[in-house]
Amino acid sequence: MDYKYNHFEKDISKLINSNICMGYIIHLVRETEVTEDFIFLENAILEAENNYPNIKIAYARFGLDKRIYKKSIGDKTIITPNKV
């Protein structure tokens, strides 16, 4: 939770290099704890899952705008519901 992009990137690399048949990553982040280019991160999440079908990724970000950006296993996009 609250790790930066480089940690996510290392996790993806570990799964790819281990040649496992199925791998899972759950990436949770609060914008109050981490400041990054979240569009870049979210595109990297979607790209990783598209390029490596044996890797499944769940993602949630609690934004400064009080919205929860999320992607469940199997979702093809990052979902942005109304403000909480």
C-alpha positions, 0 to 999 in steps of 0.5 A: 500500500502506498508504494510508488510506481517503481515498486509496482514496476519491480513486482511486474518484472518479478512475475514476468521473470519467474515464468509462473502460469498465473500471477496477481498484483494488488496495488493500493495507493492514497494520494495523500501519501504518494504523489505521482503521475497517476495517469502514467501509472494507470496506463502502465497497469492496463498495458502490463495486463494487456501484454501479459495475460497471465498477470492479473492486477487489481488497483485502487487509489483514493484521490485528493478529489475524494474519488476512488479510482479502481480496477478489479481483476478482469476489468479492462479499464480504471473505473472512476465513480462519483465522489464519496 
